[in-house]
Structure formats: structure tokens, C-alpha cells
Amino acid sequence: MMETRIAAIADAALIASHRRAMFAAMGGYDEALLDGIRSASEPWLARMMSEGKYLGWITTEEGRAIASGGLLILDWPPHPFDPAGEKRGYLLNFFVDAEYRRRGLARALVEICLAEARRRSIRVVSLHASPEGRPVYEQLGFRPTNEMLRVDAQLAR
């Protein structure tokens, strides 16, 4: 039987491992980079969870974590999408073990995150979607935006 529970700070290592696996499933990243992401993610997650800025959920079956996802609460200035709001939600770290995909687990986790955002009166929620995840997010009302991205190559780590 599958169960979904809220993540605790003690789950930071598990979520960091799922984050690594999420990027690995997308492809195109070398193992050393993925290992570095996992290592750096664990303390970041623990800190964000302790500050109440990251809320995660984990789906288990017979005690085995098979899926997870999270909602990051961001300070955000009033904006035309939310003229009175001061927070924005960001969905991240959605991962489902390969053998459990296409069963609605990711969608259920997204819905939990959206319900939590609504409970906190957060009107705007964004994310970056993988090609595989895009249809799920579109079905839930997400739409492409005009966002752009720049990564400063001079600050390589």
C-alpha cells in the first residue's frame, strides 16, 4: 500500500538522492556533476526545511521511498500576477522511481504542493519542467512564460 507523508529534516539525504536521480533521468549530465549536486543539496535542503522555506512530500510503498517532490516558498515582491502578495511558490525535486512511473504519483505530489500553496494564499507557483513532466504540469494549469535564463560561466565551480 502506498502512503504519502510530509518530509522531515531527517529526509534531506533521501530528497537529495532523489534530486540527483531526477537529473540523471533527464540525461546529459556526468556522474561527478550529479554527485556534487547531491552532496550540496543535502545541507541546503536541511537548512531550507528548518527555516520553513522548503516543504517536501515523500510517497512510500512498504517503507521504501518511491517518489518525492517539494514546494519552495520564495519571498517575492508584488507583481501583476499577484499585486498584493509577497510570496511565490516554486515546485522542485519531483522524482518517481522508474518502475512506478505513469501511475499518477508525480501528479498527486504536485496537487499536494498546490494545495499547500493555496492554503498559504500563494497565488503564483512556477517550475521548470522536463519534457516528460511537461504534459502533467500543463494538465494542472501551468503554461509557458517568457522567462529567460543566464548562467555566468565566469563563476564556474
Secondary structure as UniProt FT lines:
FT   STRAND          2..6
FT   HELIX           9..11
FT   HELIX           12..26
FT   HELIX           31..50
FT   TURN            51..52
FT   STRAND          54..61
FT   TURN            62..63
FT   STRAND          64..75
FT   TURN            80..81
FT   TURN            83..84
FT   STRAND          87..96
FT   HELIX           98..100
FT   TURN            101..102
FT   HELIX           105..119
FT   TURN            120..121
FT   STRAND          125..126
FT   TURN            131..133
FT   HELIX           134..139
FT   TURN            140..141
FT   HELIX           153..155
//
